[in-house]
Amino acid sequence: MNVEDLILISVDDHLVEPPNMFEGRLPARFDDVAPKVVRRDDGSDVWTFNGTVIPNVGLNAVAGRPKEEYGVEPTAFDEMRPGCFDIHERVKDMSAAGVLGSMCFPSFPGFSARLFAAADDKDLALSVVQAYNDWHIDEWCGAYPGRFIPMALPVLWDPELAAKEVRRVAAKGCHSLTFTENPATLGYPSFHSAHWDPLWRALVETDTVLSIHLGSSGQLTFTAADAPMDVLITLQPMNICSAAADLLWSRIPKEYSDIKIALSEGGTGWIPYFLERLDRTYDMHHLWTGQNFGGKLPSEVFREHFLTCFIEDPVGVELRHKIGIDNIAWECDYPHSDSSWPWPGEELLKSCVGVPDEDINKMSYENAMRWYSFDPFAHRSKEQSTVGALRAETAGHDVEIRPFDKGRFEIKHEGISLAEMTSRATA
């Protein structure tokens, strides 16, 4: 396949919430306590809510910046590509890169909206969650129909309200719910509890995917407080591996036979071994642990319920049939530091040497459409949706990698310890 003929739908991108997103969306009584953007004395732009200050960490918005400017220093809106937070510029950046569709995880609320859930005033918390979801569905996704897969934040503190919100947003066309990879670490009942059953029922009834992004447990896998940052980055997929094991062995896939779960930004190369380990564990231990999948192997159950995702993963692509070719989707990760933007198609094809077109199509867009009930071709033809066609539409749009640094911080290139990094984590 030529890169110009690819169709690309990314099931894991991110947005940096614009400062005006809550304007006119909350009851007047919450004006003084609504989330707000504040410019600090050091020139960084931060969100404030419920007594918490949430910086825009540099690594979360580095699209278009040279790698030597990567870091965790708090950034500002004028140090980002406008496509990070401006929907019109985002679509230009997508088209210039050849990306047809995108699903965008949140930033400042955390991937599971735990920032909002921590508010003592649950009326405020619910209003903010619903305002965010309406903004995301109606303004961010609604501005360009067929270009975005809508995603909703959960009502984390109340499973009945969470179920009600899933049904509300599903009626607006949203079939993805971002959620934590481990509710227990956030102080809520675990996946093994019946506590969440109203939510699981709502997901199944509305054909909504439980989209679980790595790092959404509020904890990061690391070895020692003084280990270098590279250890944490290397071990990031282990977070999502833990979530996969927790969910697979839980009662959820046994009791909710139609539930769909996506493991976002976790890569795929580890999954063949994981599936072998699942089956070996079941064979050796299920008679005393009491596990029962109704005559199926755990690996079969995994393929029925789990979507896996990758940015650049040659090993995972090579072993795609051991994973399940219908269980793999591509992601771009714009504007994070792992992103393949602005040449995602070229990078994808480097992992796909010798792969048949029909397999590439499943991974690059068909599986995403099927899992997320997303049909971009209701808005434009396939011929208008290829990398080549989209790039032609935005010919001349600037995708040059260039400095954005304003010199507010000295860039020392010494990294930080894992303890310091985890103290700054907000996902």
N, C-alpha and C positions, 0 to 999 in steps of 0.2 A: 504494500500500500504506500502511495505517496502521501507526504504530510498534508498536501493541499486537499486531499480527499477524506481526511479524518473528520469525524464529528466528535466533539469533545463536550461532555457534561461532567462538571466537577462536583462531587458530593461532599467536599470539604473545603470551603473557603471561609473567610472571616470578614467582618466589617468593624470599623471603628465608628461608634455611634456619634452622629453629628450633634453639636450642642443644642440645637433647637428641636430635637426629636419629640420632646414631651409637651411642647407648646400647644395649648388648646386641647390636650388629651386627658387631663386630670381634673377632678372636681376642684373648684376654687378654694375649698378649705385646705387643700394640700399644696397651695402655691409656695408656702414658705419652707416646706419640707420635701419638696420634689427633688429628684436628682438634678444636679446642676454642674456645669463646667466652670472651673475657676482657673484663672491664670495666676501662677505662683510667682514669687519674687525671682526665682531662678529661670523664669521664662517658660516653664513647662505648663501644659494644660492638663488638669486633672479633673476627674469626676468626683463629686462629693455626695454622699447619701448616708443618712442614719448615723452620722458621726464618723464615717469611714471615708478616707481619701484613697482613690484608686487612680494611679498614674497610668498613662498610656505607655507601656514598656516598649522600649525601642525595637526589640526583636519582633514585636507583634505588628510592626508597620514599616517594613524595610523594602517593600517592593520598589524597584527602580534605584535603590541605593547601592553603592559599591560595598563589597564585603568588609572592607576595612572600617566601615562606619557601623557595622553591626555591634550591638551591645544592649545592656539592660537599663541604661539611663532613661529617665522619664523624658518623653518627647513632647512635641507640640504639633498642632494642626498644620502650622506653616513649615514643618519639617517632614511632612509626609506627602506622598503623591496624593492629589485630590481624590483619586479613585478609591482610596481607603475609606472615605467617609461621604463622598458625593456620588449619588446614584448615577447621575448622567456621565460623570467621568469614569465611574466603574464600568459601565457598559462599553464605553469607548476602549478602555483597557482590555476588557474581555474580547471584544471583536478584533482589536489589533493583534491580540495573541491567538485568535482563532477559537476562542472558547464560546460555545453556544449557550450553555446553561451553568448555573452555579447555585449551590446551597451554602448560605452564610451563617456560621456560628457567631454568637455574640462575643463581646469583649468585656466591657467593664462590669456587667452583672455577674460574670462567671458563667461557665458553660451550663451550669444547672440553676442559674439565677439564685445562688445561695446568698448573694448580697441582699436581694430583696426579701428573701425568706427570713433573714435575721432581724428584720424590723419588728419591734414590739407591737406596733399598731398594725394588725393584720388587715384592717380595711385599707390602710395605705399600701401595704405590701401587695394586696390583690389588685388594687387600682393601678399600681405601677406595672405589675406583670401584664395585665390586660392592655394597658396603654402601649407598652412595648410591643406586644404581639400585634396589636392593630396597626401600629406604625410600620412594623416589619412587613406585614402582609399587604397592607393597603398602599403604603408609600414606597418602601424599598422595593418590594417585589412587584407591586401593582403598577409602578411607573413604566415597566417594560414587560408586558405579558409574554410568557413563553421563554423568558430569559432566566428566571429564578425559580428554584424549588423553595416554597415558603417553609419556614421553621418556627415553631413556637417555643417559648419558655414554659417551664412547668410551674405549677403551684406546689412547691416542694413540701410545705408544712401540713397539707391536708389532702389525703388521697381522694376524698369525695369531691372537693373543689377542683383538684387536678383533673379528675375525670370529666367534670362539667366543662372545664376550660378546653380540654381536648375536643369534646363534642362541639363546642362553640366555634373553635377555629377550623375544625374540619368542615363545618357548614360554609366557611369562607374559602375553602379550597386548600387548606393546609393539612398535609399528611406526614409531617415530621415533627417529633418532639425531642428537643435536646434534653439530656438527663445525665445524672451523675453515674460514674463508673462504680461507685461504692457509697450508697447512702449511709452506711454504718459509720464511716469516718467523718461524716458531717453531723452525726448525732441523731440520725433517724433510724428506724428499723431496717434491717438488712433485706436483701433480695429473698432471703429464706423465710421471711415473715409473711403472714397473710395480710399484713397492714396495707400493702399496695394493691390488693386485688381489684378494688374499684377502678384504679388506673389501668391495670392490664386489660380489664374487660372493655374499657372505653377505647383503648388502642386497637384491639381486635375488631370491635364493632365498627370503627371508622376507618379501618385499614391504614392506620398511622404507624410509622416506623419509630421505634425507640432508638434515637441516634445518640450514641455514647462516645464522646470525644475523650481521648487520652488526657490525663491530668485533671479531669473534672471531679475527682474525689477530694480535692483540697490537699492531697498529699502527692509527693513525687518520689519515685524509687531512687534511692541513693545509698551509698555504702558507708560513708563517714562524713562528718560535718566539715572536715578540712580537705575532702577530696576535690579535685579540679572539676570545673563545670562540664568538661568533656564526658565524665562518667555519667552524669545525669542525662545528657543528650543521647548518649549511646543506649542507656537503659530505658528510654521513654517507651518503647513498645511493650516493656514488661508491665506497665500500668494496665494497658488494654488486654494483655494476656491474662492478668489476674482477673479482670472483669469478665472475660470470656469464660474462664473456668468457674467463677462464682455463679454466673448465669446458667451455664450449661448443666451444672449439677444441682441447680435449684429446682424447686417445684414448678417454676414458671413455664418452661417448655413442655412439661408433662401435662399441665392442667389447662394451658392456653395454646392449643395446637396450631392456631393461625397467627401467633404473635411473630413480629418481625423486628430484628435487632441489628443495627449497624454499628460496627466497630470502626470509629473514625480516626484517621491518622495513625493507625497502629501498624501499617505495613502488612505484608502478606508472607514474607519468606519464612517466618517461624511457624506458620500454620500447619504445613504437612507434618512436622514433628509433633506439634500440639495434638493433632487428630490421632496420630499413632499412640501418643501417650494416653489420650482419653480412652481409646479402645483397650489398651493394655491394662490400664487401671480398672476398667470395668470388668474385664475378663478375670483378673486376679482377685478382685476384692468385692464385687457386687453382692456375693452371697452372704457376706457378713455385714456390709454397709447398708444393705437394703435398697440399693439403687435398682430401678426397674424402668426401662424405656419401652415396654410393651413389645419386646421381641426385636427392637432395633438396636443398632450399635450407636454409641454416643456420636461418632463421626457422622452417621446418617442424620441424626437429630440436629447436629450443628449445621449441616448443609440445608436443612429445611428451614432454619430460623435465622441464620446469621449472614449478613453481608459484610465482606471485608474490603478494605480500601487501601490504595497505594498511590504514592507520588512517583517514585522512581525505584523500581524493585525488580531487577533482572532475574533474581533467583525465584521470586514469587511467580513471575510470568512464566519462567521455564517449568515450574511445577504446578501450573495453573489447573491441570486436570486432577491432581492430587488434592487440591483445595476445593475445586468445583468451579467450572468455568462460568456457571450462572450465579456465583457468589462473590464475584470480584468486580469492583468499580474503581474508576480512576478519580484522582483528586489533584487539584492544582495548588491549594493552600495559600492562595493570594490573600493578604499581602505579607504573610509570615516569612521567616527566614529560610524555611525549607522549600519555599515555592519554586516551581519551574518557570514561572512567568519571567520574561515575555515570550519564551520559545517552548511552550509546554508540549506541543505536538512533536517537535524535533526530539525532545528528551524522551517522550513516551516511545517513539519508534526505535530509539537506541536499545530499549529493553525488549523490543518485539521482533528482533531479527529472526526470520524464518517462521514467524507466527502467522497462521492463515488469517485472511481478512475477516472471516466470520467470527473468529475468536477476538480479534482486535475490536471489532464493532461491539461485541457484548461487553467488553471491559471499558471501552471508551464512552459508550452512551446507552446501549440497549438495556443493560442491567439496571442502570440508574433510573431510566424511565419506568421500568416495570416495578421495581421495588418502591419507588416514591410516587406512583400514580401521576407521573409527569409527562405531558405530551406537548413538547415545543412545536411539533409539526402542525398543530392546530392553528398556529400563528404565522408560520413560515414554512416553505417547502424544504425538503431535504437538500435540494440543490442550492438553496440559499443559506444552508446551515453548516456547510463545510468550513474547514480552516481557511481554504483559499477564498471562498466567497465572503466570509466575514472580514478577512484582512483587506480584501478589495474595497469593501464598504467604508473602511476607515483608513484608507491609504493616506499616508502623511501624518497620522497621529503619532506623537512623539513617545517612543518607548526606550529612549536612550538611558543607559545606566549612568547616573551622574550624582555628584555630592549634594546632599540636602542639609548637611550639618551646619548649624549656625554658630558653632564655636562656644556653646554655653558650658560644655564640659571638656576637660582634657581627656582625650582618648588614649589610654595607656596600654591597651592590648595585653593586660595581665589577667583578664578574667576575674571571676569572683568565686568564693567558696560555695558549696552546695547549701550550707546552712543559710548563707545570706540570700541565695536565690530562692529557697523555699519560703523564707520569711516574706518575700515580695510576691509570692504566687497568689493570684486571685481567682484562677479558674475553678 
